[in-house]
């Protein structure tokens, strides 16, 4: 399983059409408490953890969470 972080800054200068995403293989991360905070190389803003599945969404700490219906 991979751990994904995405840039959520609205005015990010990333040249792609999607948000900038950084992915780490499971073997490169010991656990979530031992991960440095990743920053976007384009806008220099803090990146947020992307949810693996929608049910993993925590609005305060997870990117791309949708409001509950």
C-alpha positions in Angstrom: 0.0 0.0 0.0 1.2 3.5 -0.8 0.9 6.7 1.2 -0.1 9.7 -0.8 0.2 13.4 0.0 -1.4 16.1 -2.1 -1.0 19.9 -2.4 -4.2 21.6 -1.5 -3.1 25.2 -2.1 -5.6 26.8 -4.5 -3.0 29.0 -6.2 -0.2 26.4 -6.5 2.0 26.9 -9.5 2.1 23.2 -10.4 2.0 23.0 -14.2 -0.3 20.0 -14.4 -4.1 20.0 -14.5 -4.4 17.9 -11.3 -3.0 18.7 -7.9 0.6 17.9 -7.2 0.9 14.5 -5.6 3.7 12.8 -3.8 3.6 9.0 -3.2 5.7 6.9 -0.9 6.0 3.1 -0.9 4.9 1.4 2.3 8.4 0.1 3.0 9.8 3.6 3.0 7.6 4.8 5.9 7.9 3.2 9.3 4.6 4.6 10.5 2.6 7.8 10.3 4.2 9.2 13.5 7.7 9.0 11.9 7.0 11.0 8.7 8.4 14.4 8.1 5.9 17.0 6.9 6.1 17.1 3.1 6.0 20.4 1.3 5.0 21.1 -2.3 8.1 21.9 -4.4 6.1 24.4 -6.5 4.3 26.6 -3.9 6.2 25.5 -0.8 2.9 24.9 1.2 2.4 21.9 3.5 0.9 18.9 1.8 -1.9 16.9 3.3 -2.4 13.2 3.5 -4.7 11.9 0.8 -7.4 9.5 1.9 -6.9 5.9 0.8 -10.7 5.4 0.7 -13.5 8.0 1.3 -14.3 6.4 4.7 -10.8 7.4 5.9 -11.6 11.1 5.5 -10.8 13.3 8.5 -11.6 16.9 7.5 -9.0 18.5 9.8 -6.1 16.4 8.7 -7.0 14.8 5.3 -7.1 16.4 1.9 -9.9 16.1 -0.6 -12.6 15.4 1.9 -16.1 16.0 0.7 -18.8 17.4 3.0 -21.2 14.7 4.4 -24.5 14.6 2.6 
